[in-house]
Amino acid sequence: MAILEEGYTRQIKAAVSQEFEVQQNIVDAKTKDKDYSPQPRKQTILSEKYSAAIEKLVPGGVNSPFRSFEEVGGHTIFFSRAKGAYLYDVDGNKYIDYLGAWGPAILGHSPDKVVLACQQILEHGAVFGTPHTLELEFAEKLTRAIPSLQMVRLVNSGTEAVMSAVRLARGFTGKNVIVMVEGGYHGHSDSVLASTNGHRTSGGIPTGIAENTMLVTFNDLETLSDCLSANSGKIAAVLIEPVPGSMGVVPPEPGYLEGVRKLCDEHQCLLIFDEVLTGFRVAFGGAQALYNIAPDISCFGKGLGGGMPIGAFGGSRRIMEHLQPIGDVYQAGTFSGNPVTMAGGCAVLDLLAEPQVYETLEERSAQLFKGLQLEIDSKGYPVTLQRVGSMISILFVDKPVRNFADSKSIDSARFAKFFHHLLANGINLPPSSVDAAAVSAAHTKEDIDISIRHFQDAFKHAFVG
């Protein structure tokens, strides 16, 4: 794109490329002979101290309920550094990480090229409050990667992307009702919280808003068909995660997403894909590329930025042109598309466009899945593994989870024992029996082998003691 090769953008790219090569050589020299296997955790004295102190100042001691250890018990761990496939806590302990910052660390934590790109741009200003060329570059990269996107609007989080997409769908169709899948998670805006499971419901949502949200069952076209038929002319959109990740990683059954697309067309309502988790994690281009389904509006989040605060929503030109300033649907944000985030996002999309990234992700994810499945089968543990791409669930239940009702049978108490045994031995998982774990392209074969051995011990601890 010639326009973006002019001026400071070209200079920054050259500087980033040169500095990246220098820094990478330094890193390679320093780490060539290092042992990257985690060591058993010796103590977490500082984490325990900080956990107690922050609870006096921050509700529950966390700035997002996801981070709480409410389900698994114990005090939270405070981390000081993240690099590649590893986390390091304030007490100096090292962990192989399968939380992946709740999904976006597809390339691993703090990829050098992304860090350097952001550092270079930061010298020119963190936020202008005005247009800049990196917004154009990022929008071009994203729309090329996602064919269903003719236009996009950039925001700062997945929650903001979904919230804005719902408003746009209502404004475009002139209808109010949103249909969602029970047990899905779409952020914390009022319109979508009715879709979440028991421990994520919320007070403070007016009855009138909740009345415009209807729930159906994932992997069940009949309930969706019945809902759309019973509310003909009222439905603005069906909002769905093509692969839910908050009731276990639940693969869509063959024909399900195609059926959802067909029903939306028949009932003249929009199909919104929430790809905050799946976008660029399950495939380059997201779940819509993996399953070859084109939604009307797509929502993306943190995975676009490699750790930077980012979100985006987009769709066809005829839908997106209903946004102000050219349409009547209002959406705004001072930090949306800020230069530092855009620099990181451009670097991430460039890196993800390399085919070997997804080859590595699939190889490592399959290696972990196979190793765990062999252990489960050989010992007869009542545990179900479910995977789509590099999203993996280790579900303490003896049957597949197809929907939210199935997820209620998961043994969260046994998972808590499993979780803490792993944590004490340098393996970090989501502190939740249902939320997706994530493999990154930075995990090595050795990381996976080490992890499998610790998982084997953790299964024994959870079931035998």
C-alpha positions in Angstrom: 0.0 0.0 0.0 2.0 2.9 -1.3 0.4 5.7 0.8 1.5 4.0 3.9 5.1 3.6 2.8 5.6 7.4 2.9 6.7 9.6 5.8 7.2 8.4 9.3 5.4 5.0 8.8 8.1 3.8 6.4 10.9 5.1 8.8 9.3 3.3 11.7 8.9 0.1 9.8 12.6 0.2 8.9 13.6 1.0 12.5 11.5 -1.8 13.9 12.8 -4.3 11.4 16.4 -3.4 12.2 15.9 -3.3 15.9 14.0 -6.6 15.9 17.0 -8.3 14.2 19.4 -6.9 16.8 17.3 -7.8 19.7 16.5 -11.3 18.4 20.2 -12.1 18.1 20.7 -11.0 21.7 17.8 -13.1 22.9 19.0 -16.1 20.9 22.5 -15.8 22.4 21.2 -15.5 25.9 18.7 -18.3 25.7 20.5 -20.9 23.6 21.6 -23.2 26.4 18.9 -22.3 29.0 16.6 -24.8 30.6 13.1 -23.5 30.1 11.3 -26.3 32.0 9.3 -24.9 35.0 10.4 -25.7 38.5 8.1 -26.8 41.3 6.7 -23.7 43.0 8.5 -23.2 46.3 6.5 -20.4 47.8 4.0 -17.6 47.0 4.5 -15.5 50.0 4.4 -12.2 48.2 1.4 -13.2 46.1 -0.5 -14.1 49.3 0.5 -10.7 50.8 -0.6 -8.7 47.8 -3.9 -10.7 47.5 -4.8 -9.8 51.1 -3.8 -6.1 50.5 -5.7 -5.5 47.3 -8.9 -6.9 48.6 -9.2 -3.8 50.8 -9.0 -1.5 47.8 -10.5 -3.5 44.9 -13.7 -5.5 45.1 -12.9 -9.1 45.4 -9.2 -8.3 44.9 -9.5 -8.4 41.1 -10.3 -6.0 38.4 -12.2 -8.6 36.4 -14.2 -11.5 38.0 -12.5 -14.0 35.7 -9.2 -13.6 37.5 -10.7 -14.5 40.9 -9.9 -17.9 42.5 -13.5 -18.0 43.9 -14.2 -21.3 42.2 -10.9 -23.1 42.9 -10.2 -21.5 46.3 -6.9 -20.1 47.7 -5.3 -16.8 47.0 -4.6 -15.4 43.5 -1.1 -15.3 42.1 0.5 -12.0 41.2 2.6 -12.1 38.0 5.4 -9.8 37.1 6.4 -10.9 33.7 5.2 -12.8 30.6 7.3 -13.9 27.7 6.6 -16.6 25.1 4.9 -19.6 26.6 5.8 -18.6 30.2 4.6 -16.5 33.1 6.7 -15.4 36.1 5.2 -14.5 39.4 6.3 -12.0 42.0 8.0 -14.7 44.1 10.2 -15.7 41.2 8.3 -18.9 40.2 8.0 -19.8 36.5 5.0 -21.4 34.8 4.1 -22.9 31.5 1.1 -20.9 30.6 -2.2 -22.3 29.1 -4.3 -19.3 30.1 -3.0 -17.2 27.2 -4.3 -14.0 28.7 -7.8 -15.6 28.2 -7.1 -16.3 24.6 -5.2 -13.5 22.8 -1.6 -14.8 23.3 -1.8 -16.8 20.1 1.9 -16.1 19.3 2.8 -16.3 23.0 3.3 -13.4 25.3 5.1 -10.2 24.3 6.3 -11.2 20.8 9.5 -9.3 20.0 8.2 -7.8 16.8 5.0 -6.6 18.4 6.8 -5.1 21.4 9.3 -3.3 19.3 6.6 -1.9 16.9 4.7 -0.5 19.9 7.8 1.0 21.4 8.7 2.8 18.2 5.3 4.2 17.7 5.0 5.3 21.4 7.8 7.8 20.8 5.5 9.6 18.4 2.6 9.7 20.7 0.2 7.3 22.4 -3.0 8.9 21.2 -3.7 11.7 18.8 -7.5 12.0 18.9 -7.2 12.4 15.1 -6.9 10.0 12.1 -3.6 8.5 11.3 -2.2 6.2 8.6 -1.8 3.1 10.8 -5.6 3.0 11.2 -5.9 2.6 7.4 -3.1 0.0 7.3 -4.7 -2.1 10.0 -8.2 -1.8 8.5 -6.8 -3.0 5.1 -5.0 -5.9 6.7 -8.1 -7.0 8.7 -10.6 -6.7 5.8 -8.2 -8.7 3.6 -8.0 -11.5 6.2 -11.8 -11.6 6.8 -13.8 -11.7 3.5 -17.1 -10.9 5.2 -15.8 -7.5 6.3 -16.2 -4.8 3.7 -15.9 -2.1 6.4 -14.8 -2.1 10.1 -15.0 0.1 13.1 -12.2 -0.2 15.6 -12.8 -0.2 19.4 -10.9 -1.1 22.5 -12.2 -4.4 23.7 -14.4 -7.4 22.7 -17.1 -6.2 25.1 -17.2 -2.8 23.3 -17.3 -4.6 19.9 -20.3 -6.8 20.8 -22.1 -3.9 22.5 -21.7 -1.8 19.4 -22.6 -4.6 17.0 -25.9 -5.2 18.9 -26.8 -1.5 18.7 -25.9 -1.5 15.0 -28.1 -4.6 14.3 -31.0 -2.9 16.1 -30.5 0.3 14.2 -30.1 -1.4 10.8 -33.2 -3.6 11.2 -35.4 -1.4 13.2 -36.1 -4.3 15.6 -35.2 -4.7 19.2 -34.9 -8.4 20.2 -31.6 -10.2 20.3 -31.4 -14.0 20.4 -28.4 -15.6 22.1 -27.2 -19.0 23.1 -27.6 -20.0 26.8 -24.2 -20.2 28.4 -22.4 -18.1 25.9 -20.4 -15.1 26.9 -20.4 -11.8 25.1 -18.9 -9.3 27.5 -20.6 -7.3 30.3 -22.9 -4.8 28.4 -26.5 -4.8 29.6 -28.0 -6.3 26.4 -26.0 -9.5 26.5 -25.6 -10.5 30.2 -28.8 -12.5 30.0 -26.9 -15.1 28.0 -24.3 -15.9 30.7 -24.3 -18.8 33.1 -25.2 -18.9 36.8 -22.1 -17.3 38.3 -22.0 -14.5 35.8 -25.5 -13.1 36.0 -25.8 -9.5 37.1 -27.9 -7.1 39.1 -28.4 -3.6 37.9 -29.9 -4.5 34.5 -33.4 -3.0 33.9 -36.2 -5.4 33.2 -37.0 -3.8 29.9 -33.5 -4.5 28.5 -33.6 -8.2 29.7 -37.0 -8.6 28.0 -35.4 -7.9 24.6 -33.0 -10.8 25.1 -34.0 -14.4 24.3 -32.1 -17.6 24.9 -31.8 -20.8 22.8 -29.7 -23.9 23.1 -26.4 -24.3 21.3 -26.2 -27.2 18.8 -30.1 -27.3 18.7 -31.6 -25.8 15.5 -35.1 -26.7 16.6 -35.1 -24.3 19.6 -33.8 -21.5 17.4 -36.3 -22.2 14.7 -39.2 -22.2 17.3 -37.9 -18.9 18.8 -37.6 -17.1 15.5 -41.0 -18.3 14.4 -42.7 -17.3 17.6 -41.2 -13.8 17.4 -41.6 -13.1 13.7 -40.8 -9.5 12.9 -39.2 -8.7 16.2 -35.8 -10.3 16.0 -32.9 -7.9 15.1 -30.1 -10.5 15.2 -28.9 -13.9 16.4 -25.7 -13.4 18.4 -23.6 -16.5 18.7 -20.1 -17.7 19.4 -19.4 -20.1 16.6 -17.3 -22.1 19.1 -18.4 -21.3 22.7 -15.5 -21.2 25.2 -17.2 -20.5 28.5 -19.1 -23.7 29.0 -16.3 -25.8 27.8 -14.9 -25.6 24.3 -18.0 -26.8 22.5 -17.6 -27.6 18.8 -20.6 -26.8 16.6 -22.1 -30.1 15.3 -22.0 -30.7 11.6 -24.6 -28.6 9.8 -25.4 -26.5 12.9 -23.8 -23.2 11.9 -25.1 -23.6 8.3 -28.6 -24.1 9.8 -28.3 -21.0 11.9 -27.2 -19.0 8.8 -30.2 -20.4 6.8 -32.7 -19.6 9.6 -31.5 -16.0 9.9 -32.0 -15.5 6.2 -35.4 -17.1 6.3 -36.6 -14.9 9.2 -34.9 -11.7 7.9 -32.6 -11.1 10.9 -28.9 -10.6 11.0 -26.3 -13.2 12.1 -23.6 -11.8 14.4 -20.5 -13.9 15.1 -18.8 -13.1 18.3 -15.2 -14.1 17.4 -13.5 -12.5 20.4 -12.2 -15.9 21.4 -12.1 -17.7 18.0 -11.0 -14.9 15.8 -7.5 -15.8 14.5 -7.1 -18.5 17.2 -8.9 -21.4 15.6 -7.7 -20.3 12.1 -6.4 -17.3 10.2 -9.7 -15.6 9.5 -11.4 -17.0 12.5 -14.1 -19.6 12.9 -16.0 -18.2 9.9 -13.0 -19.2 7.7 -12.7 -22.6 9.5 -16.4 -23.4 8.9 -17.0 -21.4 5.8 -19.9 -19.4 7.2 -20.3 -15.7 6.4 -22.0 -13.7 9.2 -23.6 -10.3 8.7 -21.6 -8.7 11.5 -18.4 -10.0 13.1 -16.9 -9.0 16.4 -13.2 -9.4 17.3 -11.2 -8.5 20.4 -7.9 -8.9 22.2 -6.5 -11.6 19.8 -6.0 -8.8 17.2 -3.5 -6.9 19.2 -1.1 -9.5 20.8 -1.7 -8.0 24.2 -2.8 -4.5 23.3 -6.4 -3.2 24.2 -8.3 -3.7 21.0 -11.6 -4.7 19.5 -13.3 -4.4 16.1 -16.6 -5.1 14.5 -17.5 -5.0 10.9 -19.6 -6.3 8.1 -21.0 -5.4 4.7 -20.9 -1.8 3.5 -24.7 -1.5 3.5 -24.9 -2.4 7.2 -21.8 -0.5 8.4 -22.8 2.7 6.7 -25.6 3.0 9.3 -22.9 4.1 11.8 -22.5 7.8 12.5 -21.2 10.1 11.0 -22.8 8.9 7.8 -25.7 6.9 9.4 -27.9 7.3 12.5 -26.3 4.7 14.9 -24.0 6.3 17.4 -20.7 4.8 18.5 -17.5 6.5 19.6 -14.2 6.2 21.5 -11.3 8.5 22.0 -8.8 5.6 22.3 -10.2 3.6 19.4 -7.6 2.9 16.8 -4.8 4.6 18.8 -1.4 4.5 17.2 0.3 2.2 19.7 -2.5 -0.4 19.5 -2.6 -0.2 15.7 1.2 -0.7 15.5 0.8 -3.8 17.6 -2.2 -5.0 15.6 -0.4 -4.6 12.3 2.6 -6.6 13.6 0.3 -9.3 14.9 -1.6 -9.7 11.6 1.6 -9.8 9.7 2.9 -12.6 12.0 -0.3 -14.6 11.9 -0.4 -14.5 8.1 2.6 -16.8 8.1 1.3 -20.4 7.5 3.8 -22.0 9.9 2.1 -20.2 12.8 -1.0 -22.3 12.4 0.9 -25.4 11.5 2.8 -25.1 14.8 -0.4 -24.3 16.8 -2.1 -27.4 15.4 1.0 -29.6 16.0 1.4 -28.5 19.7 -2.4 -28.6 20.4 -2.7 -32.1 18.9 0.4 -33.2 20.9 -1.1 -32.0 24.2 -4.6 -33.4 23.4 -3.2 -36.8 22.4 -1.0 -37.1 25.5 -3.9 -36.2 27.8 -6.4 -38.5 26.1 -4.0 -41.4 26.4 -3.7 -40.8 30.1 -7.5 -40.5 30.5 -8.2 -43.6 28.5 -5.5 -45.7 30.2 -6.7 -44.9 33.7 -10.4 -44.6 32.9 -10.8 -41.2 34.4 -14.3 -39.6 34.0 -12.8 -36.6 32.0 -13.8 -35.4 28.6 -11.4 -33.5 26.3 -12.8 -31.1 23.7 -10.8 -29.1 21.3 -11.2 -26.8 18.3 -7.8 -25.6 17.0 -5.7 -24.3 19.9 -8.7 -23.9 22.2 -8.9 -26.9 24.6 -11.1 -27.9 27.5 -10.3 -30.5 30.2 -13.8 -31.2 31.5 -14.4 -33.2 34.6 -17.5 -35.0 33.3 -17.8 -38.4 31.7 -19.7 -37.4 28.6 -19.3 -34.8 25.8 -20.6 -31.3 26.5 -22.8 -30.1 23.7 -24.5 -27.2 25.4 -24.9 -25.3 28.6 -27.2 -27.9 30.3 -24.4 -30.5 29.7 -21.8 -28.2 31.3 -23.7 -28.2 34.6 -22.6 -31.8 35.3 -18.9 -30.8 35.4 -17.3 -31.6 38.7 -15.8 -28.2 39.7 -14.6 -29.5 43.1 -12.4 -32.1 41.5 -11.2 -29.6 39.0 -10.1 -27.3 41.8 -7.8 -30.1 43.2 -6.4 -30.7 39.7 -5.9 -26.9 39.1 -3.9 -26.4 42.3 -1.7 -29.4 41.8 -0.8 -28.1 38.4 -0.2 -24.5 39.7 2.1 -25.8 42.4 4.1 -27.6 39.8 4.5 -24.7 37.4 1.5 -25.1 35.0 -1.0 -22.2 34.7 -4.6 -22.9 33.6 -7.7 -20.7 33.7 -9.1 -20.8 37.3 -12.3 -22.1 36.0 -13.7 -25.6 35.3 -15.4 -24.5 32.1 -13.3 -21.8 30.4 -11.1 -22.6 27.5 -7.4 -23.2 27.9 -5.1 -22.0 25.1 -2.0 -23.3 23.4 0.3 -20.8 21.7 2.8 -20.9 18.9 5.5 -20.2 21.4 5.0 -23.6 23.2 7.8 -26.0 22.3 7.5 -29.8 22.0 9.5 -30.0 25.3 7.0 -27.6 27.0 4.1 -30.0 26.0 6.0 -33.1 27.1 6.8 -31.5 30.5 3.2 -30.4 30.8 1.8 -33.8 30.0 3.8 -35.4 32.8 2.5 -32.8 35.3 -1.1 -33.3 34.0 -0.7 -37.0 34.6 0.3 -36.4 38.2 -2.6 -33.9 38.6 -5.2 -36.4 37.4 -3.9 -38.9 39.9 -4.0 -36.2 42.6 -7.6 -35.3 41.7 -8.9 -38.8 41.6 -6.7 -40.8 43.9 -5.3 -38.2 46.3 
